[in-house]
């Protein structure tokens, strides 16, 4: 997922590091500058002193399709309820459990990114592209983990299933061929590569 992390005061290095380690594309900006941003995030994480219904309404207006998480230092149950009623999708109070935040983001990504596979073929914009069994397994593997980056080795172990492992270069070549075919035929990119880390499911039109 593409995350926008807005901070009021100072950014939290732990939040920043945790989101990056989970493989999300992360943009970081001051909360006060939010109205001037032209970003199109999948999710917005806003770091505040306390839950804010005002911020919830503000972000719902700016990015109505984005999943909205508030990370706060202290809160009453009433403040949290007001923020959620105002439009926030989740509110987390420090000390943070980043795995719980990650789980909420992955659940949001699954709702945003239904599987493009139908009867073993790839279907985008009504166009059908037949896939080889291995290509189908790659797409299924990544589509089940939207927003999560998997290394070439992890993909190889899951898809090729060889006892001695598979050369990551073989995995990268297979994904490259699949990407090229989809791009040429449909004008879509299905899988995003993150240099030095791996691949994540991110269907979007080529630009």
N, C-alpha and C positions, 0 to 999 in steps of 0.2 A: 504494500500500500504506500501511497505518497502521503506522508504525515506533515502537518504544519504544527510546530510547537511554538506557542505564544507564551511569553513570560512577562510577569508584572513584577519588576524589581530586578532579579537576577536569574538567569537560567540555572536549572538544577543539573549538574554534570551527570548525576546518576540516571536521571530520566533520559537525557540525551544519549548517553552511552548505551543504556538498555535498549532504546528504540533502534539504534544503529546495529547493535549486536543481534537483534531479532530480524535484521535484514530489510527493514523498512527504509524507503527513500525519505530523508528528513530535511525539512527546511525550518530554520529557527529565526524568529523575528520578535521584536518587542510588541507586547500587546497593544500599546498605545498607537502603533503604526498599522494596526490590522485593517482599518478602513481604506488605506491606500494600497493594499496589496492586491495583485492581480493573480494570485495563486489559485489553482483549482485542485485542492487537496481531497483525498478520499476520507481523511479524518483530521480533526483539529483537536490538539491537546492544549488546553489553556491552563497555565500555572497561576493560581490566585491565592490570596491570603485566606479567603473564605468563599463558600459557594455563592454564586451570583446569578439570580434570575435575569438581571439586566444583560449580563454577558451572554447568557443562554439565548435570549431573544436577538441580541446583536449578531451572534454567529449564525443563528438560524436564518437571518435575513441575508447575511453576506454569502454563506455557502449552504443553501438549504438541503443539498444532497449529501453533505459530509456528516460522518459520525462524530459527535461532539462529546469530548471527555473533559471534565474539570478535575484538576489535581490541586488540592488545597492543604493548608497547614492546620486548620482547625475548622470544626463545623458542628452545628447542632442538627438534629434530625429534621427540624423544621426548615432550616436553611437548605439542606439537601433536597427535601421534598419540593421546595419552591423552585430550586434550580432545575430539577427534573421536569416540573410542570411548565417551566419557562421554555423548555426545548432541549436541555442537556440530555444526552443519552446515558451517561454514567458519571459518577462522582466518586473520587477516591481521596481518602484522608491519610496524611502521613502518620506513621511510617508506611511507606508504599510497599506493596507486593507486586513487583513488575510482572510476574507471571500471570497475575489476575488481569492486569491491564492488557497484557498480550493476548490473553484468551478472549477478552471482550472485542479487541480489534480484529482477531481472526474470525470471530463469529460474525462481525459486521461485514468483513470481506466476503465471507461465504454467501451472505444474503445479496451482496452486490454483484457477485460473479458466479452465476449459475454455470454448470458444466456445458461446454459447447458441443459435447458429443451426443449423437443420436444414432442408435443402431450401429455403433462402431465406426461411424464416419464423423468428420468435423463439419458442423453447420454454423455458418456465420452469414447474417443478412439473407437467409434463405438459400445461399449457395452451399453445395455439398462437395466436400473434398474427401475422397476415400483415404484411409490411413492404413499403413502396415500394422500388424499386431504390436510391434515394438513402439512405433510412433504413438499408437493409441495408449499404450501403457505409460509413456512419458507424459502425455497430455493429462491422463487421468490422475497420475501421481501429483503433478503440480497443481491441477485444478482443485484437488481435495485440500490443498494447503495454500489458499490465496494469500498473497502478501508475505509468505514465508520463503526465504531463500534456501535452496538445496544445492549442495556442491555437486560437481560432476561425479565425484566418487559415490555420493549418496544416491544419486539417480541411477548410476551404473549398478550399484549393489541391489537396488530394488527392482530394476527393469531387466537387467541381464541375468542376475542371480547366479553368477559363476562363483564356484567355491573359492577360486584364487583371485577373484576380483576382475574388473575390466579396466583397461587403460582409459583414464579420463579423457584422453584425446579422442577416443572412439565415441564417447558420449557427446563431446562438444561438436564433433563432425556430424553426428546424427541430428542434433538439435539445429545446427546450421542449415542442413539440407531441408529439414522440415520448415524452418522459418522462411527460407528462400522460396519454397514451393507455395506456401500460404501467401506470402507477400506478392508474388507474381500473379497468382490466380485470383486472390480476393482483395489485395491491397490492405491486408491486416498484418499486424505483428502480434503473435500470440504469447510469446515468452520473452521476458526481459532478462538480459544478462547483466550481472553486476560484477565488474572486473575484480578479480582476486577473491571473489566469494562464491558465486554460483549463479543460479537461475531462479526466477520466480514467475508465476502465472500472472500475466498482465495484458489481457487482450485489448488492443487499441488499433485504430487505423494508422497506417503509415503516413507520416507527414514529411 
